[in-house]
Amino acid sequence: MAFTYFFRDMEVLECAVRHLVPLVSGRSRVVIWDAGCATGEEPYSLAIVLAERMGEFAFRNLGIIATDMDENGAFQGIIEAGEYTAEAVAAMPETIRSKYFIPVKDGRYYLLDERVRKRVKFLRHDLRSLAPVQDGFCMVVCKNVLLHLSHEERVGVFRMFHGAMEPGGLLVTEQTQNLAAEVESLFERRSGECRVYSKLELPAQRARNT
Ligand SMILES: C[S@@+](CC[C@H](N)C(=O)[O-])C[C@H]1O[C@@H](n2cnc3c(N)ncnc32)[C@H](O)[C@@H]1O
């Protein structure tokens, strides 16, 4: 269930970052929720793509809250250590590996650069609680997780994400995840090439703001 790897769904991450960078340009704080992060390869891949696209100064303002129900309580230690096997980093481009990882333990493991590790904070969280870890996120990434939930649970989780996002914030799922019909009015698809959506305001909120 915790199957993951570095730069999985790379075209989705690239597409999400293309939409995010102009949205958050000039901000002093950029906070993203990666829900269902498993052992950290996804939030760290996202952080690396953002490090490449945001510039050093803006990157220091980034915080990724990476959550998972983490059934066996093993993910926090792995993520905080930021140390992955040589096999885990083998498939990424050498330019990225040598820029962001240092070989340790006779090259059997690779340690992720502290500047990237510092941007990601892990919290144990079950999406079925329907209680967001905080609100005001400019982006929520939830890939290859919702397929484990029932339709009713998915609807609840999409509503929770909507409530946890800033107006116009971005929701990112894997390519094969459809929005449930019950929540289609809450989000607008931003791109034909990937599943990146913008949060729409509810009609009552829209009326209050006019
Ligand atoms: C297949 S992994 C996906 C990891 C990563 N998002 C990716 O795309 O590579 C699915 C993860 O979802 C987590 N998960 C499943 N149900 C969850 C729930 N109700 N709340 C939080 N995490 C959950 C699992 O623990 C697992 O780590």
The ligand as a MOL file (V3000), in Angstrom:
LIG
                    3D

  0  0  0     0  0            999 V3000
M  V30 BEGIN CTAB
M  V30 COUNTS 27 29 0 0 0
M  V30 BEGIN ATOM
M  V30 1 C 0.4400 3.9860 -3.0010 0
M  V30 2 S 0.9820 5.0500 -1.7120 0 CHG=1
M  V30 3 C 1.0890 6.5930 -2.6100 0
M  V30 4 C 2.2490 7.4110 -2.1550 0
M  V30 5 C 2.4570 8.6870 -2.9560 0
M  V30 6 N 1.3460 9.5940 -2.8140 0
M  V30 7 C 2.7270 8.3940 -4.4070 0
M  V30 8 O 1.8890 8.7110 -5.2720 0
M  V30 9 O 3.7740 7.8200 -4.7170 0 CHG=-1
M  V30 10 C -0.5630 5.2660 -0.8160 0
M  V30 11 C -0.3580 5.8610 0.5690 0
M  V30 12 O -1.6400 6.3070 1.0240 0
M  V30 13 C -1.7010 6.0870 2.4160 0
M  V30 14 N -3.1180 6.0590 2.8180 0
M  V30 15 C -4.0700 5.1630 2.4580 0
M  V30 16 N -5.2430 5.4650 3.0500 0
M  V30 17 C -5.0190 6.5870 3.8000 0
M  V30 18 C -5.8290 7.3770 4.6640 0
M  V30 19 N -7.1060 7.0730 4.9060 0
M  V30 20 N -5.2650 8.4510 5.2740 0
M  V30 21 C -3.9590 8.7610 5.0630 0
M  V30 22 N -3.1460 8.0430 4.2750 0
M  V30 23 C -3.6590 6.9680 3.6540 0
M  V30 24 C -0.9710 4.7580 2.6140 0
M  V30 25 O -0.5250 4.6040 3.9520 0
M  V30 26 C 0.1630 4.8660 1.6200 0
M  V30 27 O 1.3240 5.3670 2.2130 0
M  V30 END ATOM
M  V30 BEGIN BOND
M  V30 1 1 1 2
M  V30 2 1 2 3
M  V30 3 1 2 10
M  V30 4 1 3 4
M  V30 5 1 4 5
M  V30 6 1 5 6
M  V30 7 1 5 7
M  V30 8 2 7 8
M  V30 9 1 7 9
M  V30 10 1 10 11
M  V30 11 1 11 12
M  V30 12 1 11 26
M  V30 13 1 12 13
M  V30 14 1 13 14
M  V30 15 1 13 24
M  V30 16 1 14 15
M  V30 17 1 14 23
M  V30 18 2 15 16
M  V30 19 1 16 17
M  V30 20 1 17 18
M  V30 21 2 17 23
M  V30 22 1 18 19
M  V30 23 2 18 20
M  V30 24 1 20 21
M  V30 25 2 21 22
M  V30 26 1 22 23
M  V30 27 1 24 25
M  V30 28 1 24 26
M  V30 29 1 26 27
M  V30 END BOND
M  V30 END CTAB
M  END
